[in-house]
Amino acid sequence: MSILFDRITLIGIGLIGSSIARDIKELCLAGELVISTRSEATLQRAEELGLGDRYVTSAAEAVKDADLIIVSVPVGSSGAVAEQIAPNLKAGAILTDVGSTKASVMAQMAPHVPEGVHFIPGHPLAGTEKSGPDAGFAGLFKGRWCIFTPLPDTDPVALGRLRGFWDALGSRIDEMDPQHHDKVLAIVSHLPHIIAYNIVGTADDLETVTESEVIKYSASGFRDFTRLAASDPTMWRDVCLHNKDAILEMLARFSEDLASLQRAIRWGEGDKLFELFSRTRTIRRSIVEAGQDVDAPDFGRHALDPKA
Ligand code: NAP
């Protein structure tokens, strides 16, 4: 593949940043790939892994002369990063992010973005429960959606160049307004994680079932929740705090539906239970048909994540 940007700078080199770095290297998409992260230890590890061409501790230094800057840090830190790098962003550069919430990230970053810099927020819907530079892998974004939430006055040429970049990584691309993105993600990603954190927490607190029994018999269903509940605590704390309204709205709906399910079980309403469980099975089939998972045991995750 040909070089798409002369210099790309990645701020944050965890699971997402390092997966992007591996793809950029493998596909030769950048003339130079500059990597920056907050801690010396992570930067050193990125260098040991050979993820970039140059490694810089200061984010402000790292963005000098960059044509594309991708911020991959927890959403609660995106404003501080934007403030640090703003003075050194060159006119015409494209600044994007990968944060799991969009309205909050845009509100935090946009005020710092200088005139002439194209700020195009993004969110690749791909990941695992792992974190850090060792967790990333090439091909993570292949066949996965990447959602942009462009501002109304976004330059179409810059947007086209960013689309070209994610297209090269194998992503399918969509555009939404940030509020809609946050609602959609609240139900497809944030709520499932919160439910998983909650159920694993409940099992951990149980007094009548020992912890060893929970672990021993986990393959009966519990295990599938523990994968989500093992996700990075900093990232998920920030997601909850930064998509509060949409998450609370979805949680209210969820609680109502759960109460109705509870009633059906209490009153022995078998038909109602059967109808719901049949409906949900169809959704699973549609996900497989849409190529978003494979129809294999373990929800096919071994086939999707070579490191799992
Ligand atoms: P990660 O593996 O934990 O890596 C986080 C990176 O951000 C590290 O380089 C870390 O630097 C840096 N960082 C942490 N706190 C920071 C702070 N306060 N200021 C500046 N930098 C900081 O996280 P990730 O999974 O790659 O997630 C990164 C972003 O991608 C998040 O916004 C997340 O919402 C989004 N996202 C994640 C997934 C997923 O499945 N994980 C999927 C899609 C989008 P040091 O190690 O040097 O401290």
py3Dmol code that shows the C-alpha trace and the ligand (Angstrom):
import py3Dmol

protein = """\
ATOM      1  CA  MET A   1       0.000   0.000   0.000  1.00  0.00           C
ATOM      2  CA  SER A   2       1.205   3.592  -0.574  1.00  0.00           C
ATOM      3  CA  ILE A   3       2.073   6.280   1.987  1.00  0.00           C
ATOM      4  CA  LEU A   4      -1.098   8.180   2.956  1.00  0.00           C
ATOM      5  CA  PHE A   5       0.492  10.733   5.315  1.00  0.00           C
ATOM      6  CA  ASP A   6       4.104  11.971   5.477  1.00  0.00           C
ATOM      7  CA  ARG A   7       4.102  12.017   9.274  1.00  0.00           C
ATOM      8  CA  ILE A   8       1.603  10.351  11.594  1.00  0.00           C
ATOM      9  CA  THR A   9       1.770  10.905  15.358  1.00  0.00           C
ATOM     10  CA  LEU A  10       0.054   8.569  17.794  1.00  0.00           C
ATOM     11  CA  ILE A  11      -0.671   9.937  21.260  1.00  0.00           C
ATOM     12  CA  GLY A  12      -1.374   6.967  23.542  1.00  0.00           C
ATOM     13  CA  ILE A  13      -0.004   3.541  22.645  1.00  0.00           C
ATOM     14  CA  GLY A  14      -2.210   1.057  24.489  1.00  0.00           C
ATOM     15  CA  LEU A  15      -4.430  -1.605  22.920  1.00  0.00           C
ATOM     16  CA  ILE A  16      -5.927   0.737  20.313  1.00  0.00           C
ATOM     17  CA  GLY A  17      -2.896   2.990  19.646  1.00  0.00           C
ATOM     18  CA  SER A  18      -0.529   0.040  19.275  1.00  0.00           C
ATOM     19  CA  SER A  19      -2.937  -1.835  16.991  1.00  0.00           C
ATOM     20  CA  ILE A  20      -3.113   1.260  14.752  1.00  0.00           C
ATOM     21  CA  ALA A  21       0.713   1.501  14.868  1.00  0.00           C
ATOM     22  CA  ARG A  22       1.116  -2.131  13.812  1.00  0.00           C
ATOM     23  CA  ASP A  23      -1.241  -1.619  10.858  1.00  0.00           C
ATOM     24  CA  ILE A  24       0.505   1.615   9.801  1.00  0.00           C
ATOM     25  CA  LYS A  25       3.873  -0.177   9.808  1.00  0.00           C
ATOM     26  CA  GLU A  26       2.644  -3.311   8.126  1.00  0.00           C
ATOM     27  CA  LEU A  27       0.823  -1.385   5.391  1.00  0.00           C
ATOM     28  CA  CYS A  28       3.533   1.358   5.078  1.00  0.00           C
ATOM     29  CA  LEU A  29       0.928   4.120   5.445  1.00  0.00           C
ATOM     30  CA  ALA A  30       3.260   6.786   6.922  1.00  0.00           C
ATOM     31  CA  GLY A  31       6.539   8.381   5.831  1.00  0.00           C
ATOM     32  CA  GLU A  32       7.367   8.588   9.548  1.00  0.00           C
ATOM     33  CA  LEU A  33       5.475   7.234  12.541  1.00  0.00           C
ATOM     34  CA  VAL A  34       5.987   9.153  15.783  1.00  0.00           C
ATOM     35  CA  ILE A  35       4.809   7.687  19.075  1.00  0.00           C
ATOM     36  CA  SER A  36       4.130   9.510  22.315  1.00  0.00           C
ATOM     37  CA  THR A  37       2.676   8.361  25.613  1.00  0.00           C
ATOM     38  CA  ARG A  38       2.441   9.665  29.144  1.00  0.00           C
ATOM     39  CA  SER A  39       4.815   7.285  30.932  1.00  0.00           C
ATOM     40  CA  GLU A  40       8.461   6.484  30.192  1.00  0.00           C
ATOM     41  CA  ALA A  41       7.808   2.791  30.873  1.00  0.00           C
ATOM     42  CA  THR A  42       5.086   2.491  28.204  1.00  0.00           C
ATOM     43  CA  LEU A  43       7.139   4.526  25.709  1.00  0.00           C
ATOM     44  CA  GLN A  44      10.114   2.240  26.277  1.00  0.00           C
ATOM     45  CA  ARG A  45       7.936  -0.828  25.773  1.00  0.00           C
ATOM     46  CA  ALA A  46       6.588   0.634  22.517  1.00  0.00           C
ATOM     47  CA  GLU A  47      10.190   1.095  21.360  1.00  0.00           C
ATOM     48  CA  GLU A  48      11.119  -2.477  22.360  1.00  0.00           C
ATOM     49  CA  LEU A  49       8.172  -3.696  20.305  1.00  0.00           C
ATOM     50  CA  GLY A  50       9.344  -1.560  17.359  1.00  0.00           C
ATOM     51  CA  LEU A  51       5.940   0.072  16.996  1.00  0.00           C
ATOM     52  CA  GLY A  52       7.135   3.375  15.504  1.00  0.00           C
ATOM     53  CA  ASP A  53      10.050   5.244  13.935  1.00  0.00           C
ATOM     54  CA  ARG A  54      10.541   7.856  16.671  1.00  0.00           C
ATOM     55  CA  TYR A  55       9.530   7.937  20.363  1.00  0.00           C
ATOM     56  CA  VAL A  56       8.843  11.196  22.183  1.00  0.00           C
ATOM     57  CA  THR A  57       7.706  11.682  25.778  1.00  0.00           C
ATOM     58  CA  SER A  58       6.241  15.143  25.264  1.00  0.00           C
ATOM     59  CA  ALA A  59       2.967  15.029  23.321  1.00  0.00           C
ATOM     60  CA  ALA A  60       3.472  18.693  22.356  1.00  0.00           C
ATOM     61  CA  GLU A  61       6.857  17.853  20.779  1.00  0.00           C
ATOM     62  CA  ALA A  62       5.527  14.727  19.106  1.00  0.00           C
ATOM     63  CA  VAL A  63       2.840  16.503  17.068  1.00  0.00           C
ATOM     64  CA  LYS A  64       5.226  19.016  15.432  1.00  0.00           C
ATOM     65  CA  ASP A  65       4.907  18.798  11.638  1.00  0.00           C
ATOM     66  CA  ALA A  66       2.519  15.823  11.879  1.00  0.00           C
ATOM     67  CA  ASP A  67      -0.067  15.515   9.096  1.00  0.00           C
ATOM     68  CA  LEU A  68      -2.292  13.099  11.020  1.00  0.00           C
ATOM     69  CA  ILE A  69      -2.548  12.943  14.812  1.00  0.00           C
ATOM     70  CA  ILE A  70      -4.502  10.129  16.458  1.00  0.00           C
ATOM     71  CA  VAL A  71      -5.287  10.490  20.163  1.00  0.00           C
ATOM     72  CA  SER A  72      -5.881   7.110  21.860  1.00  0.00           C
ATOM     73  CA  VAL A  73      -6.136   7.865  25.583  1.00  0.00           C
ATOM     74  CA  PRO A  74      -8.985   7.367  28.108  1.00  0.00           C
ATOM     75  CA  VAL A  75     -11.835   9.741  27.201  1.00  0.00           C
ATOM     76  CA  GLY A  76     -11.508  11.705  30.443  1.00  0.00           C
ATOM     77  CA  SER A  77      -7.960  12.733  29.453  1.00  0.00           C
ATOM     78  CA  SER A  78      -8.693  13.881  25.901  1.00  0.00           C
ATOM     79  CA  GLY A  79      -9.211  17.559  26.837  1.00  0.00           C
ATOM     80  CA  ALA A  80      -5.878  17.764  28.673  1.00  0.00           C
ATOM     81  CA  VAL A  81      -4.070  16.135  25.734  1.00  0.00           C
ATOM     82  CA  ALA A  82      -5.714  18.556  23.264  1.00  0.00           C
ATOM     83  CA  GLU A  83      -4.616  21.499  25.407  1.00  0.00           C
ATOM     84  CA  GLN A  84      -1.008  20.236  25.483  1.00  0.00           C
ATOM     85  CA  ILE A  85      -0.675  19.635  21.743  1.00  0.00           C
ATOM     86  CA  ALA A  86      -2.729  22.582  20.424  1.00  0.00           C
ATOM     87  CA  PRO A  87       0.117  25.145  20.141  1.00  0.00           C
ATOM     88  CA  ASN A  88       2.210  22.805  17.957  1.00  0.00           C
ATOM     89  CA  LEU A  89      -0.446  21.510  15.558  1.00  0.00           C
ATOM     90  CA  LYS A  90       0.359  22.588  12.021  1.00  0.00           C
ATOM     91  CA  ALA A  91      -2.208  24.208   9.755  1.00  0.00           C
ATOM     92  CA  GLY A  92      -3.864  21.642   7.511  1.00  0.00           C
ATOM     93  CA  ALA A  93      -3.181  18.746   9.895  1.00  0.00           C
ATOM     94  CA  ILE A  94      -5.940  16.246  10.688  1.00  0.00           C
ATOM     95  CA  LEU A  95      -6.568  15.623  14.377  1.00  0.00           C
ATOM     96  CA  THR A  96      -8.690  12.619  15.307  1.00  0.00           C
ATOM     97  CA  ASP A  97      -9.327  10.382  18.304  1.00  0.00           C
ATOM     98  CA  VAL A  98     -10.651   6.896  19.013  1.00  0.00           C
ATOM     99  CA  GLY A  99     -12.611   7.587  22.208  1.00  0.00           C
ATOM    100  CA  SER A 100     -15.612   5.430  23.095  1.00  0.00           C
ATOM    101  CA  THR A 101     -17.795   8.469  23.867  1.00  0.00           C
ATOM    102  CA  LYS A 102     -18.116  11.323  21.411  1.00  0.00           C
ATOM    103  CA  ALA A 103     -20.132  14.302  22.735  1.00  0.00           C
ATOM    104  CA  SER A 104     -17.884  14.632  25.796  1.00  0.00           C
ATOM    105  CA  VAL A 105     -14.638  14.180  23.842  1.00  0.00           C
ATOM    106  CA  MET A 106     -15.741  16.819  21.323  1.00  0.00           C
ATOM    107  CA  ALA A 107     -16.682  19.247  24.096  1.00  0.00           C
ATOM    108  CA  GLN A 108     -13.293  18.694  25.742  1.00  0.00           C
ATOM    109  CA  MET A 109     -11.083  18.845  22.637  1.00  0.00           C
ATOM    110  CA  ALA A 110     -12.773  21.243  20.190  1.00  0.00           C
ATOM    111  CA  PRO A 111     -12.152  24.465  22.179  1.00  0.00           C
ATOM    112  CA  HIS A 112      -8.377  23.856  21.997  1.00  0.00           C
ATOM    113  CA  VAL A 113      -8.160  23.077  18.283  1.00  0.00           C
ATOM    114  CA  PRO A 114      -6.521  25.966  16.385  1.00  0.00           C
ATOM    115  CA  GLU A 115      -7.993  27.480  13.240  1.00  0.00           C
ATOM    116  CA  GLY A 116      -6.852  25.601  10.138  1.00  0.00           C
ATOM    117  CA  VAL A 117      -6.554  22.218  11.869  1.00  0.00           C
ATOM    118  CA  HIS A 118      -9.166  19.631  10.839  1.00  0.00           C
ATOM    119  CA  PHE A 119     -10.621  18.021  13.969  1.00  0.00           C
ATOM    120  CA  ILE A 120     -12.562  14.889  13.014  1.00  0.00           C
ATOM    121  CA  PRO A 121     -13.635  12.755  16.000  1.00  0.00           C
ATOM    122  CA  GLY A 122     -13.768   9.010  15.433  1.00  0.00           C
ATOM    123  CA  HIS A 123     -14.441   5.719  17.168  1.00  0.00           C
ATOM    124  CA  PRO A 124     -13.346   2.331  15.877  1.00  0.00           C
ATOM    125  CA  LEU A 125     -15.741  -0.323  17.183  1.00  0.00           C
ATOM    126  CA  ALA A 126     -13.078  -2.914  17.798  1.00  0.00           C
ATOM    127  CA  GLY A 127     -11.186  -4.037  20.835  1.00  0.00           C
ATOM    128  CA  THR A 128     -10.619  -6.662  23.460  1.00  0.00           C
ATOM    129  CA  GLU A 129     -10.617  -6.682  27.265  1.00  0.00           C
ATOM    130  CA  LYS A 130      -6.801  -6.289  27.281  1.00  0.00           C
ATOM    131  CA  SER A 131      -4.840  -3.057  27.553  1.00  0.00           C
ATOM    132  CA  GLY A 132      -1.329  -1.699  26.999  1.00  0.00           C
ATOM    133  CA  PRO A 133       1.044  -1.805  24.007  1.00  0.00           C
ATOM    134  CA  ASP A 134       1.542  -5.592  24.164  1.00  0.00           C
ATOM    135  CA  ALA A 135      -2.204  -6.178  23.793  1.00  0.00           C
ATOM    136  CA  GLY A 136      -2.527  -4.668  20.322  1.00  0.00           C
ATOM    137  CA  PHE A 137      -2.338  -6.603  17.080  1.00  0.00           C
ATOM    138  CA  ALA A 138      -2.366  -5.916  13.349  1.00  0.00           C
ATOM    139  CA  GLY A 139      -5.733  -6.449  11.718  1.00  0.00           C
ATOM    140  CA  LEU A 140      -7.828  -5.521  14.781  1.00  0.00           C
ATOM    141  CA  PHE A 141      -9.942  -3.127  12.711  1.00  0.00           C
ATOM    142  CA  LYS A 142     -10.451  -5.347   9.681  1.00  0.00           C
ATOM    143  CA  GLY A 143     -14.157  -5.722   8.935  1.00  0.00           C
ATOM    144  CA  ARG A 144     -15.096  -3.632  11.987  1.00  0.00           C
ATOM    145  CA  TRP A 145     -16.995  -0.348  11.922  1.00  0.00           C
ATOM    146  CA  CYS A 146     -15.330   3.004  12.473  1.00  0.00           C
ATOM    147  CA  ILE A 147     -17.782   5.811  13.243  1.00  0.00           C
ATOM    148  CA  PHE A 148     -16.938   9.454  12.564  1.00  0.00           C
ATOM    149  CA  THR A 149     -18.865  12.249  14.240  1.00  0.00           C
ATOM    150  CA  PRO A 150     -17.724  15.209  12.102  1.00  0.00           C
ATOM    151  CA  LEU A 151     -18.539  18.794  12.981  1.00  0.00           C
ATOM    152  CA  PRO A 152     -20.977  20.436  10.535  1.00  0.00           C
ATOM    153  CA  ASP A 153     -18.260  22.550   8.865  1.00  0.00           C
ATOM    154  CA  THR A 154     -15.770  19.687   8.393  1.00  0.00           C
ATOM    155  CA  ASP A 155     -13.632  19.986   5.273  1.00  0.00           C
ATOM    156  CA  PRO A 156     -14.741  17.194   2.914  1.00  0.00           C
ATOM    157  CA  VAL A 157     -11.201  16.683   1.589  1.00  0.00           C
ATOM    158  CA  ALA A 158      -9.802  16.121   5.107  1.00  0.00           C
ATOM    159  CA  LEU A 159     -12.717  13.809   5.904  1.00  0.00           C
ATOM    160  CA  GLY A 160     -12.013  11.889   2.698  1.00  0.00           C
ATOM    161  CA  ARG A 161      -8.334  11.473   3.668  1.00  0.00           C
ATOM    162  CA  LEU A 162      -9.270  10.141   7.116  1.00  0.00           C
ATOM    163  CA  ARG A 163     -11.806   7.786   5.565  1.00  0.00           C
ATOM    164  CA  GLY A 164      -9.045   6.582   3.253  1.00  0.00           C
ATOM    165  CA  PHE A 165      -6.841   5.850   6.270  1.00  0.00           C
ATOM    166  CA  TRP A 166      -9.442   3.732   8.093  1.00  0.00           C
ATOM    167  CA  ASP A 167     -10.399   2.109   4.832  1.00  0.00           C
ATOM    168  CA  ALA A 168      -6.751   1.019   4.436  1.00  0.00           C
ATOM    169  CA  LEU A 169      -7.006  -0.589   7.901  1.00  0.00           C
ATOM    170  CA  GLY A 170      -9.959  -2.592   6.585  1.00  0.00           C
ATOM    171  CA  SER A 171     -12.662  -0.740   8.509  1.00  0.00           C
ATOM    172  CA  ARG A 172     -16.184  -0.090   7.379  1.00  0.00           C
ATOM    173  CA  ILE A 173     -17.042   3.566   7.866  1.00  0.00           C
ATOM    174  CA  ASP A 174     -20.149   5.336   9.085  1.00  0.00           C
ATOM    175  CA  GLU A 175     -20.995   8.890  10.139  1.00  0.00           C
ATOM    176  CA  MET A 176     -23.341   9.991  12.923  1.00  0.00           C
ATOM    177  CA  ASP A 177     -23.990  12.976  15.078  1.00  0.00           C
ATOM    178  CA  PRO A 178     -22.235  12.628  18.456  1.00  0.00           C
ATOM    179  CA  GLN A 179     -25.411  12.404  20.561  1.00  0.00           C
ATOM    180  CA  HIS A 180     -26.770   9.605  18.410  1.00  0.00           C
ATOM    181  CA  HIS A 181     -23.412   7.799  18.572  1.00  0.00           C
ATOM    182  CA  ASP A 182     -23.471   7.994  22.372  1.00  0.00           C
ATOM    183  CA  LYS A 183     -27.005   6.545  22.525  1.00  0.00           C
ATOM    184  CA  VAL A 184     -26.199   3.695  20.147  1.00  0.00           C
ATOM    185  CA  LEU A 185     -22.996   2.868  22.000  1.00  0.00           C
ATOM    186  CA  ALA A 186     -24.771   3.049  25.356  1.00  0.00           C
ATOM    187  CA  ILE A 187     -26.892   0.049  24.344  1.00  0.00           C
ATOM    188  CA  VAL A 188     -24.439  -1.960  22.222  1.00  0.00           C
ATOM    189  CA  SER A 189     -21.332  -1.511  24.340  1.00  0.00           C
ATOM    190  CA  HIS A 190     -21.647   0.475  27.544  1.00  0.00           C
ATOM    191  CA  LEU A 191     -24.687  -1.296  29.042  1.00  0.00           C
ATOM    192  CA  PRO A 192     -23.323  -4.803  28.339  1.00  0.00           C
ATOM    193  CA  HIS A 193     -20.100  -3.877  30.138  1.00  0.00           C
ATOM    194  CA  ILE A 194     -21.972  -2.366  33.095  1.00  0.00           C
ATOM    195  CA  ILE A 195     -24.199  -5.455  33.349  1.00  0.00           C
ATOM    196  CA  ALA A 196     -21.102  -7.668  33.227  1.00  0.00           C
ATOM    197  CA  TYR A 197     -19.319  -5.637  35.913  1.00  0.00           C
ATOM    198  CA  ASN A 198     -22.479  -5.860  38.019  1.00  0.00           C
ATOM    199  CA  ILE A 199     -23.099  -9.607  37.691  1.00  0.00           C
ATOM    200  CA  VAL A 200     -19.458 -10.481  38.349  1.00  0.00           C
ATOM    201  CA  GLY A 201     -19.528  -8.165  41.363  1.00  0.00           C
ATOM    202  CA  THR A 202     -22.738  -9.831  42.607  1.00  0.00           C
ATOM    203  CA  ALA A 203     -21.189 -13.301  42.300  1.00  0.00           C
ATOM    204  CA  ASP A 204     -18.120 -12.076  44.129  1.00  0.00           C
ATOM    205  CA  ASP A 205     -20.306 -10.776  46.985  1.00  0.00           C
ATOM    206  CA  LEU A 206     -22.441 -13.953  47.363  1.00  0.00           C
ATOM    207  CA  GLU A 207     -22.159 -15.611  50.729  1.00  0.00           C
ATOM    208  CA  THR A 208     -23.961 -18.901  50.041  1.00  0.00           C
ATOM    209  CA  VAL A 209     -21.898 -19.869  46.993  1.00  0.00           C
ATOM    210  CA  THR A 210     -18.172 -20.081  47.474  1.00  0.00           C
ATOM    211  CA  GLU A 211     -15.763 -18.302  45.147  1.00  0.00           C
ATOM    212  CA  SER A 212     -14.211 -21.604  44.133  1.00  0.00           C
ATOM    213  CA  GLU A 213     -17.643 -22.844  42.968  1.00  0.00           C
ATOM    214  CA  VAL A 214     -18.166 -19.692  40.901  1.00  0.00           C
ATOM    215  CA  ILE A 215     -14.808 -20.232  39.189  1.00  0.00           C
ATOM    216  CA  LYS A 216     -15.185 -24.033  38.868  1.00  0.00           C
ATOM    217  CA  TYR A 217     -18.620 -23.937  37.232  1.00  0.00           C
ATOM    218  CA  SER A 218     -18.090 -20.669  35.309  1.00  0.00           C
ATOM    219  CA  ALA A 219     -18.410 -22.239  31.836  1.00  0.00           C
ATOM    220  CA  SER A 220     -22.201 -22.417  32.380  1.00  0.00           C
ATOM    221  CA  GLY A 221     -22.507 -18.748  31.361  1.00  0.00           C
ATOM    222  CA  PHE A 222     -20.719 -16.685  33.993  1.00  0.00           C
ATOM    223  CA  ARG A 223     -17.407 -16.983  32.113  1.00  0.00           C
ATOM    224  CA  ASP A 224     -18.752 -15.014  29.152  1.00  0.00           C
ATOM    225  CA  PHE A 225     -19.532 -12.070  31.431  1.00  0.00           C
ATOM    226  CA  THR A 226     -16.076 -12.173  33.039  1.00  0.00           C
ATOM    227  CA  ARG A 227     -14.390 -11.355  29.725  1.00  0.00           C
ATOM    228  CA  LEU A 228     -16.244  -8.028  29.555  1.00  0.00           C
ATOM    229  CA  ALA A 229     -15.826  -7.451  33.291  1.00  0.00           C
ATOM    230  CA  ALA A 230     -12.043  -7.806  32.919  1.00  0.00           C
ATOM    231  CA  SER A 231     -11.913  -4.669  30.740  1.00  0.00           C
ATOM    232  CA  ASP A 232      -9.706  -1.763  31.704  1.00  0.00           C
ATOM    233  CA  PRO A 233     -11.061  -0.022  34.858  1.00  0.00           C
ATOM    234  CA  THR A 234      -9.750   3.442  33.894  1.00  0.00           C
ATOM    235  CA  MET A 235     -11.265   3.296  30.420  1.00  0.00           C
ATOM    236  CA  TRP A 236     -14.642   2.120  31.726  1.00  0.00           C
ATOM    237  CA  ARG A 237     -14.753   4.533  34.639  1.00  0.00           C
ATOM    238  CA  ASP A 238     -14.256   7.324  32.091  1.00  0.00           C
ATOM    239  CA  VAL A 239     -16.881   5.912  29.702  1.00  0.00           C
ATOM    240  CA  CYS A 240     -19.461   5.823  32.517  1.00  0.00           C
ATOM    241  CA  LEU A 241     -18.654   9.352  33.650  1.00  0.00           C
ATOM    242  CA  HIS A 242     -18.576  10.751  30.100  1.00  0.00           C
ATOM    243  CA  ASN A 243     -21.689   9.119  28.658  1.00  0.00           C
ATOM    244  CA  LYS A 244     -23.738   9.494  31.818  1.00  0.00           C
ATOM    245  CA  ASP A 245     -27.070  10.648  30.328  1.00  0.00           C
ATOM    246  CA  ALA A 246     -27.328   8.027  27.575  1.00  0.00           C
ATOM    247  CA  ILE A 247     -26.202   5.248  29.940  1.00  0.00           C
ATOM    248  CA  LEU A 248     -28.727   6.253  32.613  1.00  0.00           C
ATOM    249  CA  GLU A 249     -31.496   6.356  29.992  1.00  0.00           C
ATOM    250  CA  MET A 250     -30.626   2.846  28.769  1.00  0.00           C
ATOM    251  CA  LEU A 251     -30.254   1.554  32.336  1.00  0.00           C
ATOM    252  CA  ALA A 252     -33.756   2.818  33.165  1.00  0.00           C
ATOM    253  CA  ARG A 253     -35.175   0.930  30.145  1.00  0.00           C
ATOM    254  CA  PHE A 254     -33.154  -2.133  31.109  1.00  0.00           C
ATOM    255  CA  SER A 255     -34.397  -2.058  34.716  1.00  0.00           C
ATOM    256  CA  GLU A 256     -38.042  -1.848  33.544  1.00  0.00           C
ATOM    257  CA  ASP A 257     -37.568  -4.818  31.231  1.00  0.00           C
ATOM    258  CA  LEU A 258     -35.768  -6.762  33.941  1.00  0.00           C
ATOM    259  CA  ALA A 259     -38.670  -6.126  36.330  1.00  0.00           C
ATOM    260  CA  SER A 260     -41.059  -7.468  33.681  1.00  0.00           C
ATOM    261  CA  LEU A 261     -38.896 -10.581  33.258  1.00  0.00           C
ATOM    262  CA  GLN A 262     -38.845 -11.016  37.032  1.00  0.00           C
ATOM    263  CA  ARG A 263     -42.662 -10.893  37.062  1.00  0.00           C
ATOM    264  CA  ALA A 264     -42.905 -13.458  34.263  1.00  0.00           C
ATOM    265  CA  ILE A 265     -40.674 -15.845  36.220  1.00  0.00           C
ATOM    266  CA  ARG A 266     -42.572 -15.242  39.475  1.00  0.00           C
ATOM    267  CA  TRP A 267     -45.987 -15.865  37.864  1.00  0.00           C
ATOM    268  CA  GLY A 268     -44.825 -18.808  35.770  1.00  0.00           C
ATOM    269  CA  GLU A 269     -45.542 -17.046  32.464  1.00  0.00           C
ATOM    270  CA  GLY A 270     -43.695 -19.602  30.314  1.00  0.00           C
ATOM    271  CA  ASP A 271     -45.076 -18.307  27.005  1.00  0.00           C
ATOM    272  CA  LYS A 272     -43.771 -14.825  27.743  1.00  0.00           C
ATOM    273  CA  LEU A 273     -40.321 -16.181  28.601  1.00  0.00           C
ATOM    274  CA  PHE A 274     -40.272 -18.391  25.503  1.00  0.00           C
ATOM    275  CA  GLU A 275     -41.306 -15.483  23.260  1.00  0.00           C
ATOM    276  CA  LEU A 276     -38.506 -13.241  24.603  1.00  0.00           C
ATOM    277  CA  PHE A 277     -35.830 -15.934  24.428  1.00  0.00           C
ATOM    278  CA  SER A 278     -36.829 -16.740  20.826  1.00  0.00           C
ATOM    279  CA  ARG A 279     -36.701 -13.069  19.840  1.00  0.00           C
ATOM    280  CA  THR A 280     -33.211 -12.635  21.315  1.00  0.00           C
ATOM    281  CA  ARG A 281     -31.947 -15.742  19.550  1.00  0.00           C
ATOM    282  CA  THR A 282     -32.878 -14.105  16.225  1.00  0.00           C
ATOM    283  CA  ILE A 283     -30.730 -11.070  17.094  1.00  0.00           C
ATOM    284  CA  ARG A 284     -27.744 -13.358  17.632  1.00  0.00           C
ATOM    285  CA  ARG A 285     -28.340 -14.928  14.210  1.00  0.00           C
ATOM    286  CA  SER A 286     -28.497 -11.465  12.582  1.00  0.00           C
ATOM    287  CA  ILE A 287     -25.128 -10.522  14.136  1.00  0.00           C
ATOM    288  CA  VAL A 288     -23.494 -13.622  12.675  1.00  0.00           C
ATOM    289  CA  GLU A 289     -25.149 -12.981   9.292  1.00  0.00           C
ATOM    290  CA  ALA A 290     -23.860  -9.367   9.346  1.00  0.00           C
ATOM    291  CA  GLY A 291     -20.291 -10.698   9.719  1.00  0.00           C
ATOM    292  CA  GLN A 292     -19.875  -9.169  13.187  1.00  0.00           C
ATOM    293  CA  ASP A 293     -19.140 -12.567  14.754  1.00  0.00           C
ATOM    294  CA  VAL A 294     -18.703 -16.169  13.709  1.00  0.00           C
ATOM    295  CA  ASP A 295     -21.045 -18.982  14.645  1.00  0.00           C
ATOM    296  CA  ALA A 296     -18.571 -20.921  16.767  1.00  0.00           C
ATOM    297  CA  PRO A 297     -18.422 -21.893  20.442  1.00  0.00           C
ATOM    298  CA  ASP A 298     -17.029 -19.189  22.797  1.00  0.00           C
ATOM    299  CA  PHE A 299     -18.815 -16.642  20.605  1.00  0.00           C
ATOM    300  CA  GLY A 300     -15.975 -17.224  18.129  1.00  0.00           C
ATOM    301  CA  ARG A 301     -13.648 -14.903  19.972  1.00  0.00           C
ATOM    302  CA  HIS A 302     -10.636 -17.207  19.524  1.00  0.00           C
ATOM    303  CA  ALA A 303     -11.116 -16.907  15.794  1.00  0.00           C
ATOM    304  CA  LEU A 304     -11.316 -13.103  16.008  1.00  0.00           C
ATOM    305  CA  ASP A 305      -8.467 -12.334  18.421  1.00  0.00           C
ATOM    306  CA  PRO A 306      -5.309 -14.311  17.764  1.00  0.00           C
ATOM    307  CA  LYS A 307      -4.005 -13.344  21.220  1.00  0.00           C
ATOM    308  CA  ALA A 308      -7.096 -14.501  23.130  1.00  0.00           C
TER     309      ALA A 308
END
"""
ligand_1 = """\
48
NAP
P -5.048 1.389 27.081
O -4.592 0.127 26.439
O -5.254 1.399 28.562
O -3.985 2.550 26.712
C -4.218 3.851 27.162
C -3.135 4.795 26.655
O -3.480 6.101 27.113
C -1.750 4.509 27.187
O -0.777 4.890 26.216
C -1.659 5.412 28.409
O -0.369 5.908 28.681
C -2.449 6.617 27.959
N -3.048 7.314 29.100
C -3.693 6.779 30.164
N -4.104 7.750 31.001
C -3.683 8.923 30.462
C -3.782 10.277 30.873
N -4.409 10.609 32.022
N -3.232 11.214 30.076
C -2.580 10.878 28.922
N -2.462 9.613 28.497
C -3.004 8.656 29.256
O -6.405 1.920 26.447
P -7.101 1.567 25.038
O -7.925 0.339 25.217
O -6.092 1.630 23.944
O -8.130 2.780 24.941
C -7.741 4.033 24.414
C -8.978 4.769 23.922
O -9.627 3.961 22.950
C -10.022 5.078 24.997
O -10.541 6.357 24.792
C -11.106 4.061 24.747
O -12.379 4.576 25.119
C -11.013 3.859 23.245
N -11.448 2.558 22.747
C -11.124 1.419 23.421
C -11.553 0.185 22.948
C -11.221 -1.087 23.692
O -11.846 -2.121 23.459
N -10.243 -1.075 24.571
C -12.284 0.116 21.752
C -12.553 1.294 21.050
C -12.135 2.514 21.567
P 0.660 5.284 29.744
O 0.590 3.790 29.626
O 1.941 5.844 29.243
O 0.258 5.794 31.088
"""
view = py3Dmol.view(width=600, height=400)
view.addModel(protein, "pdb")
view.setStyle({"model": 0}, {"cartoon": {"style": "trace"}})
view.addModel(ligand_1, "xyz")
view.setStyle({"model": 1}, {"stick": {}})
view.zoomTo()
view.show()
